[in-house]
Each structure stands twice: as C-alpha cells, then as structure tokens.
Amino acid sequence: MMLELAWRGRTHISMFIASGLSLALIDIICCNHLQYKSIFIKCTVSSIIITTIEFVTGVVVNIGFNMKVWDYSLIPFNFMGQICLTYFIVWFFLSIPAMIICNLFGKIQQAKT
C-alpha cells in the first residue's frame, strides 16, 4: 500500500488485503519452504504469488464490483487489464525487500524463543 501511495498518490482497501496476503505467502513459501533456493527462484515464486493475488483481486474488485481501482489494459502484455508483464518484473525486484522483511521478523521471532 505504501508503494502504491508513493507511486499513484492513492490506494484502495483491497490493496491492503492483497499486499498483506502476498507478504504472508512470501514468508511461508519463499522464506521458509524455499529458504535454501537461489534468490532468482525465490523472486520468481514471489512474483507469481503477487501477480496471482493481484489478478484474483482485480477480477473481484475491478471486474466483479466494477470499482476500476487499476487498469493495465493500455500496458503491453496485459491479461484482462488486471495483470501485466511489466508489473510481474517489478514484483520480482520488489520481492527482495519483502523477503528481507520476512527474514528480519523471523530472526526477531527466534530471538524471543
């Protein structure tokens, strides 16, 4: 949500839910189950997670409820205007700080136990 506020100057509650779910799944899958895999694999999986959640959220919010929170239809290589290759690549690189955050919280949690 913070990135969207900085980038577009506005956000929507659906982004709060989607970003929270994305971060939780990145933590579970990439930072735990794939913790010994390469950063490339973890970033690719993170990108898939984020893009999938973005698509489902877009179908529900933008198409189902006709809220028009975002529209990628003018961006090349988009699918139904809800996801696009450009943002898949952006999510790939933004997943690096997301995994760093997850790892930091994991270390804090381990220190408490």
N, C-alpha and C positions, 0 to 999 in steps of 0.2 A: 504494500500500500504506500509506503513512504517513497519508493521509487516512482510509482505512478503519480503521486502528488508532485514530486520534483519534476517529472518529465512532462505531464499533461496539465498540472495545476489543479487536478480534481481526481477523485476516486469514487468508488461505489462500495457499499457494504458487501456485495458479492466478492469483491477483491480481497476483503479481509478474510472471508471464509476460505476462498480459493488459495490465498497465499499461506494461511495457517495450515491447511490440509497438505499443501505442497511441501512445506518445510517439515511437517511431521513425517510424511512419507520419505522424504530425502533422508531424514535422520534414521528412520527404521531400515530402509533399504540400502542406501549408499554408505551411510556412516557406520552401520552395524553389519548387515549381511555381506556387503561388498567392501568392507574396510581394507582388505588386503589387495584389492584390484587396483589397476592403474587409475590415475586421475582422469584420463581420457574416457575410460569405461564409466567411471562414476559420474562424470559430467554429462555423458551421453544419456545415461539412465535418468539422471536428474532432469535433463531437457525433455525426455519422453514423459516423465511424471508431470512436469509443469504444463507441457503442451496438452496432454490428455485432460488434465483438470481444467485448463483454460477452454478446451473445446466443449467439454460437458457443461461447464458454467455458461459459456456463450450460447449453447443450444437452449439451455433452460432460460437464462436471463434475457438474452438478446432476441432469440427467435421465439421461444415459448411465451414469454411475458412481453415481448416487443418493447424492451426498455432501451435498446440502442446504446448500451454502455460503451461498446467499442465496435469498430467495423474495419476489418482488414481487406475488404473487397477490392480496394484500389492498389494494394501491395501485391507485387508479383508472387506467384507460387502460394496463393492462399487457398484455403479449403473452406467453402461456405462463408467466407468473410470472418470466420471465428478464430482461425489459427493461420500462421504463415511461416515459411521457411526463415524469413528474416528474424522473427522473434524466437524461433527454435534455436537459432545460433546465439542470439542474445541470452536466452535462458541457459545455454551451455556455459557461457562465461560467467554469468551471474550465479551459477550454482557453486562456483568455487567459494565465494564468501559465505554462501548458505551452509556449505559443508564445514567451513571453519567455525561458524557459529555453533553448529551441532556438536562438533568436536570439543569446543570450549565448554559447552554445557555438560557434555559427557564427563569431562575431566573434573568439573565442579561437583557433579553428582558423585563421582568416585571418591573425591576428597571428603565428602560428607559421610561416607560409609566406612 
